[in-house]
Amino acid sequence: MLSKFSEKTMHKIRWLLAIGWLLLILSLFYDPVSAILTHPNNSSSPFSLASEVLTYQECVQVQQKCLIEQPYPIGARIWWTIIVPYSIPIIFVLGHEFWRRICPLSFISQLPLALGWQRKRKVVNPRTGKIYDKVVVIGENSWLGKNYLYVQFSFLFLGLVARILFINSHRTCLGIFLVLTIVAAIIVGYLYSGKSWCNYFCPMAPVQTVLTGPRGLLGSKAHEEPKSKITQSVCRTVDSRGREKNTCTGCKSFCIDIDAERTYWEELKQPGRRLVHYGYLGIVLGFYFYHFIYAGNWYYYYSGAWSHEENQLETIFAPGFYLFNQSIPIPKFIAVCLTFGFFINICYLLGVGLEKSYIAYRKRQNNPVSRERAQHIIFTIFSVTSFWSFFFFGIHPSLNLLPIGNVRLFDAFVILSGSIWLYRTLNRTRKQYNRERLAGTLRRQLEKLHLNFSEFLQGRSLQELNSDEIYILAKVLPGATHHERKRVYVSIVREILLEDKANLNKNMKILKTLRQELGLHEEEHYEIMYSLLNT
């Protein structure tokens, strides 16, 4: 969605967001002002402690003991109940590309590049023998290149455990945690080129992967856009003439910043993908349900009192479970890990089981389905379930401060947007994506024939045709000679080779259907390939 906004504009927006974030972090260490907003006598403030207690409840209880609440700085509460939760609808509705172009941490990770501090290694040109500097990328076949999903999921797991134990309400710990995260992003930005922090380390990346699926609700279709080196949230800069240019360093072969849906299909079988998709729902449920099984009531969570609990660090070794009005003497730091582990494993096993059951069901119906198709369907169901689950928990501590009508309206929006995304995504296939991707190239080549297509299309232009109609048109191609059909095919093959030569075998499978529809023989295909690969 933001791919149409100029880089100059987005650069200013990112600076504003980054400065705002740094000011919030500063307030975690020193904030003499916001305690006034939380004082019980300040009835005009929505953050007043008085607003947290329901009329039928005298205090917020944890294991049947009232929390001692005092006026508090609101930095931690703003971070956990407003900024973090509201980033989820941005990702789900507006798409990955929107988030990537405004994310302050992604922006900060690029500071070493902007300052010219990025690490480089000496490389010898095998043709000329000259030595030149080259930025360092994470190898696709390196351990991290193959296992980054496990790394990101582990960081997400550890971050949420630390949140419950240390940083939910202890603002100094939260401040240190955020500062260390910024430092880590800058170090990665120094060591590796491109958006290596976002692609290989950031714990928010698995969340984006799960919630966007092939693309966000309003995300753009990079594969159908006019041919350009700048798509979606691709790395870019502005040259001395004020023109935007692509600065991609190839830090990832299938980059979500270039084409989000292609990345989704190509990495569907990536090691750790099932763990991320199914385990994320387990993390969501485990995080929110732990507040209930720790405190013994839901009001502890929904009041938001956990965001300014005075003695959070003192409870690490206290009983971590409170079930059936009884404390269970398992230390909190162990109880948290057990809860997360239980929900992650249950959701993972459920997801894998549903895949197998769906495959078996379709086989019994004499309508077999591939494992990829079954995985996509179950992934989609888990994604929208994660989205709905997050909102029915995560956003309500701040949302409940609004009038009840506004809360219900927002709930309706969440259900509606999730339902629309589910309907649109569920029947999406890799074949459909490939067909649309090639249709754009085919449309551009047909335009070069300078034929009067409107005569055959009842006044419609080529741009108004969908992908299926473009293929049908190519098949009949009125008024075109065999030579012109061959010329169209040659241009398409050349464009694909220039764009993605590394994945030649996969692309040739896509081209097979096209050459059949253009009426070309296999011998002609090999003749074209030989000619193009040797020029």
Secondary structure, 3 states (H helix, E strand, C coil): CHHHCCHHHHHHHHHHHHHHHHHHHHHHHCCCCHHHCCCCCCCCCCCCHHHHCCCCCCCCEECCEECCCCCCCCHHHHHHHHHHHHHHHHHHHHCHHHHHHHCHHHHHHCHHHHCCCCCEEEEECCCCCCEEEEECCCCCCCHHHHHHHHHHHHHHHHHHHHHHHHHCCCHHHHHHHHHHHHHHHHHHHHHCCCCHHHHHHCCCHHHHHHHHCCCCCCCCCHHHCCCCCCCCCCCEEECCCCCEEECCCCCCCCCCCCCHHHHHHHCCCCCCHHHHHHHHHHHHHHHHHHHHHHHCCCHHHHCCHHHHCCCHHHHCCCEEEEECCEEEEEEHHHHHHHHHHHHHHHHHHHHHHHHHHHHHHHHHCCCCCCHHHHHHHHHHHHHHHHHHHHHHHCCHHHHCCCCHHHHHHHHHHHHHHHHHHHHHHHCCCHHHHHHHHHHHHHHHHHHCCCCCHHHCCCCCCHHHCCHHHHHHHHHHCCCCCHHHHHHHHHHHHHHHHHHHHHHHHHHHHHHHHHHHHCCCCHHHHHHHHHHHHCC
